[in-house]
Amino acid sequence: MKILLISVTNGQINRGVESWTNQIMFHMSKNGEDVRLIQGGDEIPKFLIDYSEKINIVKHKILDLSGDQRFSSKIRRRLGIYTTDIEVRKFYRKIEKYIAEENPDILLSVSGELKELYRIKKNYNLKAKMVIVGHAGIPKDVKFSDAFIALSERDFNSIVLPQPQKIYCVNNGVDTNLFSTENVDKTVTQRYSSLPKPIILCVSALVPYKRVQLLVDAYSLLQKGSLIIIGDGPEKRVIQEKIDNIRYMSNKDDIKLISHVPFSEMPSYFSLADVFVHPADSNEAFGSVIVEALAMGKAVVANNDEVRKKIVGDVGFLVNAADVQALSNTIEKAFSDSNDKELIRARRQKSLDFSWEKVVGDYLEIFREVMS
């Protein structure tokens, strides 16, 4: 089975969807599948380069199509605009011959504009089945796909698609081998060794529905410990202003805002934390960082909604994250459970429900069914 992934933003920005694309390609390749990626940027994660050289595989191919597809304007980033429909269509037109040459069995695009992709499929008489994953909800042109994969049971149960599309549900995965205490880089942990404990960690795009501002407000009520935020986005300026105000009032530098961390270093940052907080609202499709925190055995505080309830289960804390005082109180409670050895084992065990081995198996089963 030949699987072709398409992402205009991979190699240019680093969010959850780009990480998912890299991870699923990596793990499907490890499973022996013929997986290729056409991306819009020129950056390739180190772990993919290392894997290619170590195993000497050529089963995934990354085409550098940056050129006029690269859009790194700071103004657009502040506005949260990464691509426009016109740019995605231009990207597809530039790569349509590559798509035709690959002639895949499965076309898996995370860039939208399915009508344009469908045009390419018809013009070149390709056998490929088009499969779409609901990272950002249901695309307006989903009717051009052969199958839609929801990331949660909630979204799966709420979807009504035009026939003959098939609907499936597969949660996002976590690399339980990578997110392990065995992969902690001491140079990273030593860099923040002066931060007062307990340490709160948040890994999130700085966009409105992630509600990172609420976490900063909740932290200011605690009056103890430290906060590390890893992420970038249009709310960065406002969040930085809040942080600066807290620093001014407390005369302390106990909040760190880090725009980007290489994926391979993320286990080291998770290891720093006593509590991981994810205040995103109920519109978020999944929340892979929660599972990564669980794999590291960390106490998790997340919004109390159907999707997060399924991920966290009974090994974490759920709260109405819109209530800043309640969020602060729940973080305080989580501090007391952060080092409980039995709970640490339970959290790691819970993360196995989302292992990439299971996720890849589910995807391959879906692909085979769609192809048949």
Secondary structure, 3 states (H helix, E strand, C coil): CEEEEEECCCCCCCCHHHHHHHHHHHHHHHCCCEEEEEECCCCCCHHHHHHHHHHCCCCCCEEECCHHHCCCCHHHHHHCCCCCHHHHHHHHHHHHHHHHHHCCCEEEECCCCHHHHHHHHHHCCCCCEEEEECCCCCCCCHHHCCEEEECCHHHHHHCCCCCCCEEEECCCCECCCCCCHHHCCHHHHHHCCCCCCCEEEEECCCCHHHCHHHHHHHHHHHCCCEEEEECCCCCHHHHHHHHHHHHHHHCCCCEEEECCCCHHHHHHHHHHCCEEEECCCCCCCCCHHHHHHHHCCCEEEEECCHHHHHHHCCCCEEECCCCHHHHHHHHHHHHHHCCCHHHHHHHHHHHHHHEHHHHHHHHHHHHHHHHC
